[in-house]
Amino acid sequence: MRSNAPHFVDEVVRQLRRRYGKSIPFGKSRLYQFGEALTCSINYSKRLRGEKYFFGLAQEVVDRRYNYPQTRLGAFVILLCGGADKVLMLPRSLVIEAMRNVPTRKLDVFTEGETYILQTTGHPKINVTEFLNAFPTAKPPEQSSDEVDAPPSPDRAHLKIQGGLIELGRAEGCSVWVPPNDRNLSYKGQSFASTTLERLPNFGFDENTRRIVQNIDVLWLIRNVIHRAFEVESTTSIYSGLLRLNDLVLAQPNNQIALFIVAPTGRREKVFNQLIRPSFNALARQCEFLSFEKVDNAVSRIESLTGGKGVRVSGLLQGERFEFDDHYVYPTGV
């Protein structure tokens, strides 16, 4: 810990240690692993004039090539806004996208009423209020075979839907891709590595676009051409998933790829309110909303057919296209 860090940084580290376990520093930029639960960078700002905060992030924080140790809850960028009582627990993936093409690695946080806004150069504002003091809940230990049908936690929900989309893609005769960091996952005893592509085909993307596209949650491919792309958003930021799909559209503007944001029905309005941003104009009329319930129903249907082994089906997943009013008024905080 740097000696000139304010006292509330130490206080937050103690809070995280109590919640998640022993703190293990790594890297050179106030990076920590807490037990086996999570990794994070801890960044602080004193309050500036008004309710404003300014952060300069280290290269290790925003460079997606810098891999953090694997943990149950994943990697976070923690922004301390003037004290230990205002802690923004941001998924690192969200921050990496928000800092794309921002060479200064600087970001601002400010408030509009009760809403916390993150802003970086060249990117739209992001409403990050949902991450304020939102300390993630540690995942439970591995379940026994008798417990696999218990109601999933939010993190298990993401895993379940991702596994379902893999199963459905293979049933439709597609080869399936998931991000490299997800290939070590499994659901109900079925490893993702055994049912997905080991390497992503060369689509002619530039290197930056390729790195973004390879992190889309699920891709269905037919003869090495992307057929469908899915971003699964159970509890994470919808904005970062839309950014990845948007980059895919911009990289292949005349593509015939079906694009889906997959989320619980209760998040449908949040998806809509993000999709109407002007920066997603090219994406909005191509992207569809697909509920978790529809994915679950489709998986149940194929599993009911001869046990689901070797079944070939098509057309089980039908998303919803949003209708956009040219004079739509943005809700507060979007």
LOKOLMI-884264 format. One record per residue (C-alpha): residue number from 1; x, y, z; residue in three letters; chain. Coordinates in steps of 0.2 Angstrom, whole numbers. Example, Ala and Ser with C-alpha at 12.3 -4.5 7.8 and 13.67 -1.06 7.14 Angstrom:
// LOKOLMI-884264
+-----+-------+-------+-------+------+-----+
! seq !    xx !    yy !    zz ! type ! mol !
+-----+-------+-------+-------+------+-----+
!   1 !    62 !   -22 !    39 !  ALA !   A !
!   2 !    68 !    -5 !    36 !  SER !   A !
+-----+-------+-------+-------+------+-----+
END
This chain:
// LOKOLMI-884264
+-----+-------+-------+-------+------+-----+
! seq !    xx !    yy !    zz ! type ! mol !
+-----+-------+-------+-------+------+-----+
!   1 !     0 !     0 !     0 !  MET !   A !
!   2 !     7 !    17 !    -5 !  ARG !   A !
!   3 !    11 !    28 !    10 !  SER !   A !
!   4 !     2 !    43 !     4 !  ASN !   A !
!   5 !   -15 !    34 !     1 !  ALA !   A !
!   6 !   -29 !    41 !    12 !  PRO !   A !
!   7 !   -35 !    31 !    27 !  HIS !   A !
!   8 !   -51 !    26 !    19 !  PHE !   A !
!   9 !   -41 !    15 !     6 !  VAL !   A !
!  10 !   -35 !     5 !    21 !  ASP !   A !
!  11 !   -53 !     4 !    28 !  GLU !   A !
!  12 !   -60 !    -3 !    12 !  VAL !   A !
!  13 !   -46 !   -16 !    10 !  VAL !   A !
!  14 !   -50 !   -22 !    28 !  ARG !   A !
!  15 !   -69 !   -23 !    23 !  GLN !   A !
!  16 !   -64 !   -33 !     8 !  LEU !   A !
!  17 !   -53 !   -45 !    18 !  ARG !   A !
!  18 !   -67 !   -48 !    30 !  ARG !   A !
!  19 !   -79 !   -52 !    16 !  ARG !   A !
!  20 !   -68 !   -62 !     5 !  TYR !   A !
!  21 !   -52 !   -68 !    14 !  GLY !   A !
!  22 !   -34 !   -64 !    14 !  LYS !   A !
!  23 !   -27 !   -50 !     3 !  SER !   A !
!  24 !   -13 !   -55 !    -9 !  ILE !   A !
!  25 !    -5 !   -41 !   -19 !  PRO !   A !
!  26 !     0 !   -44 !   -37 !  PHE !   A !
!  27 !     6 !   -32 !   -50 !  GLY !   A !
!  28 !    13 !   -15 !   -47 !  LYS !   A !
!  29 !    -3 !    -4 !   -46 !  SER !   A !
!  30 !   -13 !    -8 !   -31 !  ARG !   A !
!  31 !   -20 !   -24 !   -38 !  LEU !   A !
!  32 !   -26 !   -37 !   -25 !  TYR !   A !
!  33 !   -33 !   -55 !   -25 !  GLN !   A !
!  34 !   -45 !   -58 !   -10 !  PHE !   A !
!  35 !   -45 !   -76 !    -5 !  GLY !   A !
!  36 !   -51 !   -87 !   -19 !  GLU !   A !
!  37 !   -66 !   -75 !   -22 !  ALA !   A !
!  38 !   -61 !   -60 !   -32 !  LEU !   A !
!  39 !   -47 !   -49 !   -40 !  THR !   A !
!  40 !   -47 !   -30 !   -41 !  CYS !   A !
!  41 !   -38 !   -14 !   -43 !  SER !   A !
!  42 !   -41 !    -1 !   -29 !  ILE !   A !
!  43 !   -42 !    17 !   -35 !  ASN !   A !
!  44 !   -47 !    32 !   -25 !  TYR !   A !
!  45 !   -51 !    51 !   -28 !  SER !   A !
!  46 !   -54 !    65 !   -16 !  LYS !   A !
!  47 !   -70 !    74 !   -19 !  ARG !   A !
!  48 !   -68 !    89 !   -31 !  LEU !   A !
!  49 !   -79 !   104 !   -33 !  ARG !   A !
!  50 !   -97 !    98 !   -33 !  GLY !   A !
!  51 !  -100 !    79 !   -32 !  GLU !   A !
!  52 !   -86 !    75 !   -44 !  LYS !   A !
!  53 !   -71 !    63 !   -44 !  TYR !   A !
!  54 !   -56 !    60 !   -55 !  PHE !   A !
!  55 !   -47 !    44 !   -58 !  PHE !   A !
!  56 !   -31 !    39 !   -67 !  GLY !   A !
!  57 !   -30 !    21 !   -70 !  LEU !   A !
!  58 !   -14 !    10 !   -72 !  ALA !   A !
!  59 !   -10 !     1 !   -88 !  GLN !   A !
!  60 !   -12 !   -15 !   -79 !  GLU !   A !
!  61 !   -30 !   -11 !   -76 !  VAL !   A !
!  62 !   -36 !    -6 !   -93 !  VAL !   A !
!  63 !   -26 !   -18 !  -104 !  ASP !   A !
!  64 !   -36 !   -33 !  -108 !  ARG !   A !
!  65 !   -20 !   -42 !  -112 !  ARG !   A !
!  66 !   -15 !   -42 !   -93 !  TYR !   A !
!  67 !   -23 !   -57 !   -86 !  ASN !   A !
!  68 !   -28 !   -57 !   -68 !  TYR !   A !
!  69 !   -28 !   -73 !   -57 !  PRO !   A !
!  70 !   -44 !   -83 !   -59 !  GLN !   A !
!  71 !   -56 !   -81 !   -45 !  THR !   A !
!  72 !   -74 !   -87 !   -42 !  ARG !   A !
!  73 !   -82 !   -69 !   -44 !  LEU !   A !
!  74 !   -70 !   -62 !   -57 !  GLY !   A !
!  75 !   -61 !   -46 !   -59 !  ALA !   A !
!  76 !   -66 !   -29 !   -53 !  PHE !   A !
!  77 !   -61 !   -11 !   -54 !  VAL !   A !
!  78 !   -65 !    -2 !   -37 !  ILE !   A !
!  79 !   -67 !    17 !   -37 !  LEU !   A !
!  80 !   -67 !    25 !   -20 !  LEU !   A !
!  81 !   -77 !    41 !   -22 !  CYS !   A !
!  82 !   -70 !    52 !    -7 !  GLY !   A !
!  83 !   -73 !    39 !     6 !  GLY !   A !
!  84 !   -76 !    21 !    12 !  ALA !   A !
!  85 !   -95 !    24 !    11 !  ASP !   A !
!  86 !   -95 !    27 !    -8 !  LYS !   A !
!  87 !   -87 !    12 !   -16 !  VAL !   A !
!  88 !   -91 !     8 !   -35 !  LEU !   A !
!  89 !   -88 !   -10 !   -38 !  MET !   A !
!  90 !   -86 !   -10 !   -57 !  LEU !   A !
!  91 !   -83 !   -26 !   -67 !  PRO !   A !
!  92 !   -67 !   -25 !   -75 !  ARG !   A !
!  93 !   -74 !   -29 !   -92 !  SER !   A !
!  94 !   -85 !   -13 !   -91 !  LEU !   A !
!  95 !   -71 !    -2 !   -87 !  VAL !   A !
!  96 !   -60 !   -10 !  -101 !  ILE !   A !
!  97 !   -73 !    -6 !  -114 !  GLU !   A !
!  98 !   -76 !    12 !  -107 !  ALA !   A !
!  99 !   -57 !    15 !  -108 !  MET !   A !
! 100 !   -55 !     9 !  -126 !  ARG !   A !
! 101 !   -45 !    21 !  -136 !  ASN !   A !
! 102 !   -43 !    33 !  -121 !  VAL !   A !
! 103 !   -24 !    34 !  -121 !  PRO !   A !
! 104 !   -24 !    45 !  -105 !  THR !   A !
! 105 !   -32 !    31 !   -95 !  ARG !   A !
! 106 !   -42 !    44 !   -86 !  LYS !   A !
! 107 !   -60 !    44 !   -81 !  LEU !   A !
! 108 !   -73 !    55 !   -72 !  ASP !   A !
! 109 !   -87 !    50 !   -60 !  VAL !   A !
! 110 !  -100 !    63 !   -55 !  PHE !   A !
! 111 !  -118 !    63 !   -49 !  THR !   A !
! 112 !  -134 !    69 !   -57 !  GLU !   A !
! 113 !  -146 !    69 !   -43 !  GLY !   A !
! 114 !  -145 !    52 !   -35 !  GLU !   A !
! 115 !  -137 !    45 !   -51 !  THR !   A !
! 116 !  -119 !    41 !   -52 !  TYR !   A !
! 117 !  -112 !    43 !   -70 !  ILE !   A !
! 118 !   -95 !    37 !   -77 !  LEU !   A !
! 119 !   -88 !    46 !   -92 !  GLN !   A !
! 120 !   -72 !    44 !  -103 !  THR !   A !
! 121 !   -66 !    53 !  -118 !  THR !   A !
! 122 !   -75 !    49 !  -134 !  GLY !   A !
! 123 !   -88 !    37 !  -125 !  HIS !   A !
! 124 !  -106 !    40 !  -120 !  PRO !   A !
! 125 !  -110 !    42 !  -102 !  LYS !   A !
! 126 !  -113 !    26 !   -91 !  ILE !   A !
! 127 !  -125 !    25 !   -77 !  ASN !   A !
! 128 !  -115 !    16 !   -64 !  VAL !   A !
! 129 !  -127 !    18 !   -49 !  THR !   A !
! 130 !  -131 !     0 !   -48 !  GLU !   A !
! 131 !  -113 !    -4 !   -43 !  PHE !   A !
! 132 !  -112 !     8 !   -29 !  LEU !   A !
! 133 !  -108 !    -2 !   -13 !  ASN !   A !
! 134 !  -113 !   -17 !   -23 !  ALA !   A !
! 135 !  -101 !   -30 !   -15 !  PHE !   A !
! 136 !  -104 !   -46 !   -24 !  PRO !   A !
! 137 !  -110 !   -61 !   -15 !  THR !   A !
! 138 !   -97 !   -76 !   -14 !  ALA !   A !
! 139 !  -103 !   -91 !   -24 !  LYS !   A !
! 140 !  -107 !  -106 !   -14 !  PRO !   A !
! 141 !   -96 !  -122 !   -14 !  PRO !   A !
! 142 !   -97 !  -134 !   -28 !  GLU !   A !
! 143 !  -114 !  -143 !   -27 !  GLN !   A !
! 144 !  -117 !  -161 !   -26 !  SER !   A !
! 145 !  -126 !  -171 !   -39 !  SER !   A !
! 146 !  -142 !  -171 !   -28 !  ASP !   A !
! 147 !  -141 !  -152 !   -28 !  GLU !   A !
! 148 !  -139 !  -147 !   -47 !  VAL !   A !
! 149 !  -158 !  -143 !   -49 !  ASP !   A !
! 150 !  -158 !  -131 !   -35 !  ALA !   A !
! 151 !  -163 !  -113 !   -40 !  PRO !   A !
! 152 !  -147 !  -105 !   -47 !  PRO !   A !
! 153 !  -139 !   -89 !   -40 !  SER !   A !
! 154 !  -137 !   -75 !   -52 !  PRO !   A !
! 155 !  -120 !   -81 !   -57 !  ASP !   A !
! 156 !  -126 !   -98 !   -59 !  ARG !   A !
! 157 !  -140 !   -91 !   -70 !  ALA !   A !
! 158 !  -127 !   -84 !   -82 !  HIS !   A !
! 159 !  -118 !  -101 !   -83 !  LEU !   A !
! 160 !  -134 !  -110 !   -85 !  LYS !   A !
! 161 !  -140 !   -99 !  -100 !  ILE !   A !
! 162 !  -122 !  -100 !  -108 !  GLN !   A !
! 163 !  -123 !  -119 !  -107 !  GLY !   A !
! 164 !  -140 !  -119 !  -114 !  GLY !   A !
! 165 !  -135 !  -108 !  -129 !  LEU !   A !
! 166 !  -120 !  -120 !  -132 !  ILE !   A !
! 167 !  -132 !  -135 !  -132 !  GLU !   A !
! 168 !  -145 !  -126 !  -144 !  LEU !   A !
! 169 !  -131 !  -121 !  -156 !  GLY !   A !
! 170 !  -125 !  -138 !  -158 !  ARG !   A !
! 171 !  -143 !  -145 !  -160 !  ALA !   A !
! 172 !  -145 !  -133 !  -174 !  GLU !   A !
! 173 !  -129 !  -140 !  -183 !  GLY !   A !
! 174 !  -118 !  -125 !  -178 !  CYS !   A !
! 175 !  -101 !  -125 !  -171 !  SER !   A !
! 176 !  -100 !  -114 !  -156 !  VAL !   A !
! 177 !   -87 !  -102 !  -148 !  TRP !   A !
! 178 !   -86 !   -95 !  -131 !  VAL !   A !
! 179 !   -72 !   -84 !  -124 !  PRO !   A !
! 180 !   -56 !   -92 !  -120 !  PRO !   A !
! 181 !   -58 !   -88 !  -101 !  ASN !   A !
! 182 !   -75 !   -98 !  -101 !  ASP !   A !
! 183 !   -68 !  -114 !  -109 !  ARG !   A !
! 184 !   -63 !  -120 !   -92 !  ASN !   A !
! 185 !   -81 !  -119 !   -86 !  LEU !   A !
! 186 !   -94 !  -133 !   -86 !  SER !   A !
! 187 !  -113 !  -135 !   -82 !  TYR !   A !
! 188 !  -121 !  -151 !   -76 !  LYS !   A !
! 189 !  -105 !  -160 !   -78 !  GLY !   A !
! 190 !  -103 !  -155 !   -97 !  GLN !   A !
! 191 !   -87 !  -145 !   -99 !  SER !   A !
! 192 !   -88 !  -130 !  -111 !  PHE !   A !
! 193 !   -71 !  -135 !  -118 !  ALA !   A !
! 194 !   -77 !  -152 !  -125 !  SER !   A !
! 195 !   -92 !  -144 !  -135 !  THR !   A !
! 196 !   -84 !  -128 !  -141 !  THR !   A !
! 197 !   -71 !  -122 !  -154 !  LEU !   A !
! 198 !   -53 !  -121 !  -148 !  GLU !   A !
! 199 !   -49 !  -107 !  -160 !  ARG !   A !
! 200 !   -59 !   -93 !  -167 !  LEU !   A !
! 201 !   -58 !   -93 !  -187 !  PRO !   A !
! 202 !   -50 !   -79 !  -195 !  ASN !   A !
! 203 !   -64 !   -67 !  -200 !  PHE !   A !
! 204 !   -52 !   -54 !  -207 !  GLY !   A !
! 205 !   -54 !   -42 !  -192 !  PHE !   A !
! 206 !   -40 !   -31 !  -187 !  ASP !   A !
! 207 !   -32 !   -36 !  -170 !  GLU !   A !
! 208 !   -42 !   -25 !  -159 !  ASN !   A !
! 209 !   -59 !   -30 !  -166 !  THR !   A !
! 210 !   -54 !   -49 !  -165 !  ARG !   A !
! 211 !   -50 !   -47 !  -147 !  ARG !   A !
! 212 !   -67 !   -39 !  -143 !  ILE !   A !
! 213 !   -77 !   -51 !  -154 !  VAL !   A !
! 214 !   -68 !   -67 !  -146 !  GLN !   A !
! 215 !   -75 !   -61 !  -129 !  ASN !   A !
! 216 !   -94 !   -61 !  -135 !  ILE !   A !
! 217 !  -102 !   -74 !  -123 !  ASP !   A !
! 218 !  -108 !   -86 !  -137 !  VAL !   A !
! 219 !  -106 !   -87 !  -156 !  LEU !   A !
! 220 !  -114 !   -99 !  -167 !  TRP !   A !
! 221 !  -104 !  -102 !  -183 !  LEU !   A !
! 222 !  -109 !  -111 !  -200 !  ILE !   A !
! 223 !   -95 !  -115 !  -211 !  ARG !   A !
! 224 !   -83 !  -103 !  -201 !  ASN !   A !
! 225 !   -95 !   -89 !  -204 !  VAL !   A !
! 226 !  -104 !   -81 !  -188 !  ILE !   A !
! 227 !  -122 !   -85 !  -189 !  HIS !   A !
! 228 !  -128 !   -79 !  -172 !  ARG !   A !
! 229 !  -120 !   -69 !  -158 !  ALA !   A !
! 230 !  -127 !   -69 !  -140 !  PHE !   A !
! 231 !  -122 !   -58 !  -125 !  GLU !   A !
! 232 !  -129 !   -65 !  -108 !  VAL !   A !
! 233 !  -133 !   -52 !   -95 !  GLU !   A !
! 234 !  -139 !   -59 !   -79 !  SER !   A !
! 235 !  -132 !   -46 !   -67 !  THR !   A !
! 236 !  -118 !   -38 !   -76 !  THR !   A !
! 237 !  -118 !   -21 !   -86 !  SER !   A !
! 238 !  -129 !   -22 !  -102 !  ILE !   A !
! 239 !  -119 !    -8 !  -109 !  TYR !   A !
! 240 !  -102 !   -18 !  -111 !  SER !   A !
! 241 !  -111 !   -32 !  -119 !  GLY !   A !
! 242 !  -120 !   -20 !  -132 !  LEU !   A !
! 243 !  -103 !   -12 !  -135 !  LEU !   A !
! 244 !   -95 !   -29 !  -141 !  ARG !   A !
! 245 !  -110 !   -33 !  -152 !  LEU !   A !
! 246 !  -109 !   -15 !  -159 !  ASN !   A !
! 247 !   -91 !   -17 !  -163 !  ASP !   A !
! 248 !   -96 !   -33 !  -173 !  LEU !   A !
! 249 !  -109 !   -23 !  -183 !  VAL !   A !
! 250 !   -96 !   -10 !  -187 !  LEU !   A !
! 251 !   -83 !   -22 !  -192 !  ALA !   A !
! 252 !   -95 !   -31 !  -204 !  GLN !   A !
! 253 !  -108 !   -18 !  -208 !  PRO !   A !
! 254 !  -117 !   -28 !  -222 !  ASN !   A !
! 255 !  -117 !   -44 !  -212 !  ASN !   A !
! 256 !  -132 !   -56 !  -209 !  GLN !   A !
! 257 !  -128 !   -60 !  -191 !  ILE !   A !
! 258 !  -142 !   -62 !  -179 !  ALA !   A !
! 259 !  -138 !   -52 !  -163 !  LEU !   A !
! 260 !  -146 !   -56 !  -146 !  PHE !   A !
! 261 !  -145 !   -48 !  -129 !  ILE !   A !
! 262 !  -150 !   -62 !  -117 !  VAL !   A !
! 263 !  -157 !   -57 !  -100 !  ALA !   A !
! 264 !  -170 !   -60 !   -88 !  PRO !   A !
! 265 !  -187 !   -53 !   -92 !  THR !   A !
! 266 !  -186 !   -41 !   -78 !  GLY !   A !
! 267 !  -171 !   -32 !   -87 !  ARG !   A !
! 268 !  -180 !   -30 !  -103 !  ARG !   A !
! 269 !  -183 !   -11 !  -100 !  GLU !   A !
! 270 !  -165 !    -9 !   -95 !  LYS !   A !
! 271 !  -159 !   -17 !  -112 !  VAL !   A !
! 272 !  -171 !    -5 !  -122 !  PHE !   A !
! 273 !  -165 !    10 !  -112 !  ASN !   A !
! 274 !  -147 !     6 !  -117 !  GLN !   A !
! 275 !  -150 !     1 !  -135 !  LEU !   A !
! 276 !  -158 !    18 !  -139 !  ILE !   A !
! 277 !  -142 !    27 !  -136 !  ARG !   A !
! 278 !  -137 !    37 !  -152 !  PRO !   A !
! 279 !  -120 !    27 !  -152 !  SER !   A !
! 280 !  -130 !    11 !  -155 !  PHE !   A !
! 281 !  -139 !    17 !  -170 !  ASN !   A !
! 282 !  -132 !     4 !  -181 !  ALA !   A !
! 283 !  -135 !   -10 !  -169 !  LEU !   A !
! 284 !  -152 !    -6 !  -163 !  ALA !   A !
! 285 !  -162 !   -12 !  -177 !  ARG !   A !
! 286 !  -152 !   -28 !  -179 !  GLN !   A !
! 287 !  -151 !   -33 !  -161 !  CYS !   A !
! 288 !  -165 !   -43 !  -153 !  GLU !   A !
! 289 !  -170 !   -46 !  -135 !  PHE !   A !
! 290 !  -170 !   -64 !  -129 !  LEU !   A !
! 291 !  -177 !   -69 !  -112 !  SER !   A !
! 292 !  -169 !   -82 !  -101 !  PHE !   A !
! 293 !  -186 !   -91 !  -100 !  GLU !   A !
! 294 !  -186 !   -93 !  -119 !  LYS !   A !
! 295 !  -169 !  -101 !  -119 !  VAL !   A !
! 296 !  -174 !  -113 !  -104 !  ASP !   A !
! 297 !  -190 !  -118 !  -114 !  ASN !   A !
! 298 !  -180 !  -121 !  -130 !  ALA !   A !
! 299 !  -167 !  -132 !  -120 !  VAL !   A !
! 300 !  -181 !  -142 !  -112 !  SER !   A !
! 301 !  -189 !  -145 !  -129 !  ARG !   A !
! 302 !  -174 !  -153 !  -136 !  ILE !   A !
! 303 !  -169 !  -163 !  -121 !  GLU !   A !
! 304 !  -187 !  -170 !  -121 !  SER !   A !
! 305 !  -183 !  -177 !  -139 !  LEU !   A !
! 306 !  -174 !  -194 !  -137 !  THR !   A !
! 307 !  -164 !  -187 !  -122 !  GLY !   A !
! 308 !  -158 !  -173 !  -133 !  GLY !   A !
! 309 !  -143 !  -184 !  -139 !  LYS !   A !
! 310 !  -139 !  -180 !  -158 !  GLY !   A !
! 311 !  -155 !  -170 !  -160 !  VAL !   A !
! 312 !  -156 !  -158 !  -175 !  ARG !   A !
! 313 !  -168 !  -144 !  -174 !  VAL !   A !
! 314 !  -170 !  -126 !  -180 !  SER !   A !
! 315 !  -180 !  -111 !  -176 !  GLY !   A !
! 316 !  -182 !  -114 !  -158 !  LEU !   A !
! 317 !  -175 !   -97 !  -152 !  LEU !   A !
! 318 !  -186 !   -82 !  -158 !  GLN !   A !
! 319 !  -180 !   -65 !  -151 !  GLY !   A !
! 320 !  -190 !   -49 !  -149 !  GLU !   A !
! 321 !  -186 !   -34 !  -160 !  ARG !   A !
! 322 !  -189 !   -17 !  -151 !  PHE !   A !
! 323 !  -199 !    -3 !  -160 !  GLU !   A !
! 324 !  -191 !    14 !  -158 !  PHE !   A !
! 325 !  -200 !    30 !  -157 !  ASP !   A !
! 326 !  -191 !    44 !  -166 !  ASP !   A !
! 327 !  -196 !    56 !  -152 !  HIS !   A !
! 328 !  -192 !    44 !  -137 !  TYR !   A !
! 329 !  -187 !    54 !  -122 !  VAL !   A !
! 330 !  -172 !    46 !  -112 !  TYR !   A !
! 331 !  -176 !    42 !   -94 !  PRO !   A !
! 332 !  -166 !    50 !   -81 !  THR !   A !
! 333 !  -148 !    43 !   -78 !  GLY !   A !
! 334 !  -146 !    34 !   -95 !  VAL !   A !
+-----+-------+-------+-------+------+-----+
END
